[in-house]
């Protein structure tokens, strides 16, 4: 099966580093109905999800008080 996707170089909004949005990842996104490209590299995405799940860290909570 031929893919109509080509690998893309994107910039992470968190670390501002380039990362590759592979053809396999694009197919995965398309199969799930995602219409936008990812905004974060894999490392920053995992960190973002972990931080979101665990809530603000202790240092952030101190800054808020």
Secondary structure, DSSP 8 states (H G I E B T S, - for coil): -------EEEE-TTT--EEEE-HHHHHHHHHTT--S--SS-HHHHHHHHHHHHH-S-HHHHHHH-
